[in-house]
Structure formats: structure tokens, C-alpha cells
Amino acid sequence: MTIMTDPPRGQFRLSMLLSDTRYRSLTLQAIAALVLALSIFLLASNVATNLAAQGLDISFDFLGTPAGYDINQRLIEYTSQSSNLRAAIVGILNTLLVAFLACVTATVFGVLAGVLRLSNNWLVSKLMAFYVEIFRNIPVLIWILIIFTIMTAVLPGPRAFRGDEPEASMLFNAFAFTNRGIYTPLPFFQRGFGGGLDFLLVLVLLVGSFFGARAVTARATRIQEATGERPATLLTNLAIWFGPLIAVSLILGLSFELPELKGFNFKGGITIRGSLIALWFALSIYTGAFIAENVRAGIQAVSKGQTEAAAALGLRPGRTMSLVVLPQALRIIIPPLISNYLNITKNSSLAIAVGYMDVTGTLGGVTLNQTGRAIECVILLMLFYLVISLSISAGMNVYNNAMKLKER
């Protein structure tokens, strides 16, 4: 009887780096990495040589000089005498704000439109198809300008709220909708620790509530798998979410600062500029149309046998969609959804068209023009968008790995 054994390993030779399949892929990757590093080095060296020939150098000292311009929409304290670095931080926060809001609302719009497009109601499905075809085939910049123009033309000015018989009135005496933006109450703690610490406290409570509710749901799932009966979790989860917030609000004295018309404009409260609303809503409805198609494709990719099995068990169509179809469709929806989130973040740079000062308008706009440091500003802009895009991709890929089908 013949016994098969592995052939003896010969002595290593340099020719094996290309001829041996065990080393060939590593060799080619190493060569590609060296070529890329050499290209980057030559490019950087060429740029440095040309700058030196013209008497220029790369310096980021301009970040410490006063900015000298105002920013109307900001999340942190800022004046015209603040540094260019702080102006860039304000722009970064404005970019992250509109990107986060647009990602959330675009997902809501997209999921609803994608599900309703498959409705058996002919009118509903055609309306959703009309929405998808109209909004995704017109550039987002045009939608930004249209929404901003409508807001400034339709909504009343602040002076319309003045007088004994004003032309316009505040909603619940707390919300004012004007052509300059929307003014809403500002929540604050009378016995708080300060704006930043109060926000951090609320954020910690929300994160803790999220993990607490998740633990309760996981425990209910384990009990259901063991006994076949699932304990009720609705009231427990509501208590976990709202109990700590209500307790902290009572202890620290939650109050609201209402906007008031003083002079020619409203003072106090939260100011949401029309430029932010136009950019936010335009990015949401535009990207939501693409997400709707991804959702529709993901749902249609789920076997009809799954729906028939759920119906045989007595599940209603709504429960079938939320418990059976959508969880399986997410494995198909999430990968293109990552690209849509990245597009929202990058398309937010169109904010300059309506005067919303994001990072492109501050660091890549006014700061660049005032300081003349084009290379430095562009490098910082590229790094910012690269870091944000890679962070979104990494986070969504973690979620994608958690949702993908696990093989045994």
C-alpha cells in the first residue's frame, strides 16, 4: 500500500518569490507597496522643490491667527477674533451636524418609500415611484436652491410678528417660522454643571439607556428560545429610556429659554438657519430616493417562501415585514447604504451655495482666501473628509458583519 506524504521542502531560493505560489502574492503586494511609496515620495519631493524655488513653504501657523469673519450658524462659542483653527472646528461641527441629520432622515424617507413602493395599492406604489424618479434624476444642488428659495419667498419675515395685530404668530408661543430660519426653545438645566458637561451627561444617559434596553431585549430573546414564550419588554424599555432622563430633569431643574422678538429679529432659543434646513432637507429627499431603490431591491431579493411561511404562522403583513423580511433584506441593503451615507457627507460641501458655513466654506473658503495658504487648507480638507468617510465605512461595516448570515 502506498502512503501519500507531503513532498520535502527544498532550500529557499530567490526565484521562488515569483515561481512559488506560496510567496508570489506577497511578493507582488510588496512590489506594489514600494512603487506606491516611491511615487508619493517623488510627488512630495517635487512639490517641496517647486515651493522652495518660489520662496514658499508649507506652514500651518495661520491656524493660530484671528479669523476675522463671522459664522451665523455655530454649535460652539465663536467670534470674529477667534482663531482660524476654531473657525475650522465650527465648520467641521456644522458639517457633521447636517451630515448626521441628513443620514437619519434620508434613511427614514428611503425605508418608507422603498416599502410603500411594493404596496398592493396602485396609487401609493405609483406615488413612491414618482418620488424616486423625480428626486434622484435632478442634481441635489438644484433641490438645495429650490428649497432655499421657497423658504425665503413663502415664510414671513420677523417683522410680520410685530404689532398688536401681527400678520404671523408663533406656534404655541414657542416656535417661530420665518424666512431667516426657525426659532425653537432652548432646553437647559437651572442647576446644571455647564453647557458642555450637561450635554455630556445627557449623552451618557442615552448611551446607557441604549445598552440597557438592548440587554433587556437580548434577555427576552434567550427566554423565548428556552421556553417558547417571550416576556413583555415594552414598559421596561420605556422606563430604561425615559426614567433616567426624567429623574435628571427633575433634579437639575429642566427649563426652556423661549425665543423673543427683540428689535429686528428673534433673540434667545435655538436658531436653525434657513440655509441649514434647505441643505438638510435637500440631501435627505435626494439620497432617500436612492435608499428607497436599495430597500426595494433588498426586499424583493428575499424569497417569497419566507412571506408565505410567516402568513402560515398567522403573522400579519406589517409584522411579517418588520420581523421576517426586513431583517433578511438588511444583508443586501447595508452595503449600498454605506455609499449613500458617504455621498451625503461629501455632498454637504454644496452648503456654500446657500451660505451655510461648513468646513468647506470656512477652512476651504474664507480662510483659504484670506491667508493664501491653499495647499495647507486643501490638505486639511482632504484629511477631514478622508477620516470621516473611513470612520463611516468602518462603523457601517461592523454593523454589516453583525447582520450578515452566520454559517455553522
Summary of the structure (lengths in Angstrom):
residues: 408
radius of gyration: 28.0
end to end distance: 36.6
largest distance: 108.8
contacts: 1141
relative contact order: 0.12
helix: 68%
strand: 7%
